[in-house]
Amino acid sequence: MLPPFMDPVFYLLGKAVFVLAAAVLVSAVLGAALIAYSFKTGHFFMARIMLISVCFLESLIKSIFRTFRADDAIVDDVGIRLRNYINAEKFEAVPMDERSIFLPQCLRSVDCPAKLTPEGLRCVNCGRCEVGPAKVFAEGLGYRFFVAPGSSVIKRMIKKYRPRAIIGVGCSMEIKEGVDLCHGYDIPAMGVPLLTNGCVSTTLDWDHFYDVISDHQASAPADDKEELTIRMYEDGPART
Ligand code: SF4
């Protein structure tokens, strides 16, 4: 039996927990509404606040999407675009010959003859998949290009070559982990999500990939601290 003077303490604690839970729920609903609106219209409002809500309330926001029978992959998609926008200015300030690109091995052909090396799979541009031409094009721009079988190769190459900016291709989860990893090294990173996920024969919007590596990805107009507008899609490829 607790002494009577503890009653007001527990009452206040209960009230604080209730207020906190209500605040979290309201924030998640607001975040979900903003994400859905941004995905539908291509306009991002309060981008940084939205990214914070995606980072801290992701599971709750996805539950809200599922409650309304909406595709919760939208949350991942918007989260990646927000991260890219926030990193874009720093990323584009880095010369291309000081950047690295990491592609997942699942993008290559199932008949890929590339040998596994300490720097990942050594693509020989055999013509069986799109990775070869992408490597030639990227290296022509000055990038270091890696086909990574796992995150350990990425960490090793970051330590070895110390790139000042990184482009990573992968599923939403890999991109989120990769961007966080790069954040730990203070490296601005841009994520390019796969079109279809899986362990083999995944697909990528290559036009979008070429846009990003060529710095033709749209940057948002000036941030007025209240509203940000980002073009979410560019028209057509730009491989110049
Ligand atoms: S182009 Fe490169 S990655 Fe694609 S199958 Fe040939 S060697 Fe493998």
Boltz pocket constraint, residues with backbone or C-beta under 6 A from the ligand:
constraints:
  - pocket:
      binder: B
      contacts: [[A, 108], [A, 109], [A, 111], [A, 112], [A, 113], [A, 114], [A, 122], [A, 123], [A, 124], [A, 125], [A, 126], [A, 127], [A, 128], [A, 129], [A, 130], [A, 131], [A, 132], [A, 133]]
      max_distance: 6.0
